Amino acid sequence: MAAESNRAAAIVTLMELLAGAKSKADVKTTRQFLVDFEIRLIPITMPISYAAANLIEDHRLADGLSITDALIAATARETGETLATANVRHFRNIPNLALKSFRPSRSS
């Protein structure tokens, strides 16, 4: 269970989730998910921001990389973490980025 307790997410991922919330209940559910699964939030540091800027320079025009995806990818690379994503296509052209594809479960 050690691997599960070492879960982390870029703070910009939380921002995306909160921006997509449709209600205060969604916000509360998102926050509780972080607590329940012991997800540590990784802040945007200077090295992460510069790495993200470099990714934008290298991949925005060619691959359509967004600012948020650049920040998420840079966070994973700078911290040596594997990026788990349901949208591998957003990140597949970024070198030296460990990716893990997953399919989110659908609940009704």
Buried (B, 14 or more C-beta within 10 A) or exposed (E): EEEEEEEBBBBBBBEBBEEEBEEEEEEEEBBEEBEEEEBEEBEBEEEBBEBBBEBBEBBBEEBEBEEBBBBBBBBBBBEEBEBBBEEEEBBEEBEEBEBEEEEEEEEE
